[in-house]
Amino acid sequence: MPTEFDLRRKNAQFANAVRSGKKAVKPSHQEMLAKRSPINLWALGVILFVVMGGVLFELARLVFL
């Protein structure tokens, strides 16, 4: 387990590297939230299924009835 001194030294090195223009290794929590979709993938699938299914049924009704 690293000591407190080692952690502080590593954190200072990382902060200096980021300040000097190098990219952070891991994106920040704020950046990850900004890239995330506001709707879950399964919910999007359900919505598409309902909409596309309704369109297909209406087209079938118009063609065959």
CYANA upper distance limits for C-alpha pairs under 8 A (distance plus 0.5 A):
  2 PRO  CA      6 ASP  CA      6.41
  2 PRO  CA      7 LEU  CA      7.10
  3 THR  CA      7 LEU  CA      6.89
  4 GLU  CA      8 ARG  CA      6.67
  5 PHE  CA      9 ARG  CA      6.64
  6 ASP  CA     10 LYS  CA      6.61
  7 LEU  CA     11 ASN  CA      6.53
  8 ARG  CA     12 ALA  CA      6.60
  9 ARG  CA     13 GLN  CA      6.72
 10 LYS  CA     14 PHE  CA      6.64
 11 ASN  CA     15 ALA  CA      6.56
 12 ALA  CA     16 ASN  CA      6.62
 13 GLN  CA     17 ALA  CA      6.69
 14 PHE  CA     18 VAL  CA      6.71
 15 ALA  CA     19 ARG  CA      6.60
 16 ASN  CA     20 SER  CA      6.59
 17 ALA  CA     21 GLY  CA      7.19
 17 ALA  CA     22 LYS  CA      6.14
 18 VAL  CA     22 LYS  CA      5.49
 18 VAL  CA     23 LYS  CA      6.60
 18 VAL  CA     24 ALA  CA      6.63
 27 PRO  CA     31 GLU  CA      6.67
 27 PRO  CA     32 MET  CA      7.10
 28 SER  CA     32 MET  CA      6.88
 29 HIS  CA     33 LEU  CA      6.72
 30 GLN  CA     34 ALA  CA      6.74
 31 GLU  CA     35 LYS  CA      6.92
 32 MET  CA     36 ARG  CA      6.83
 39 ILE  CA     43 ALA  CA      7.15
 39 ILE  CA     44 LEU  CA      7.19
 40 ASN  CA     44 LEU  CA      6.82
 41 LEU  CA     45 GLY  CA      6.75
 42 TRP  CA     46 VAL  CA      6.77
 43 ALA  CA     47 ILE  CA      6.75
 44 LEU  CA     48 LEU  CA      6.65
 45 GLY  CA     49 PHE  CA      6.52
 46 VAL  CA     50 VAL  CA      6.70
 47 ILE  CA     51 VAL  CA      6.64
 48 LEU  CA     52 MET  CA      6.25
 48 LEU  CA     53 GLY  CA      8.48
 49 PHE  CA     53 GLY  CA      6.11
 50 VAL  CA     54 GLY  CA      6.52
 51 VAL  CA     55 VAL  CA      6.79
 52 MET  CA     56 LEU  CA      6.65
 53 GLY  CA     57 PHE  CA      6.66
 54 GLY  CA     58 GLU  CA      6.64
 55 VAL  CA     59 LEU  CA      6.67
 56 LEU  CA     60 ALA  CA      6.63
 57 PHE  CA     61 ARG  CA      6.56
 58 GLU  CA     62 LEU  CA      6.66
 59 LEU  CA     63 VAL  CA      6.64
 60 ALA  CA     64 PHE  CA      6.37
 60 ALA  CA     65 LEU  CA      8.40
 61 ARG  CA     65 LEU  CA      5.89
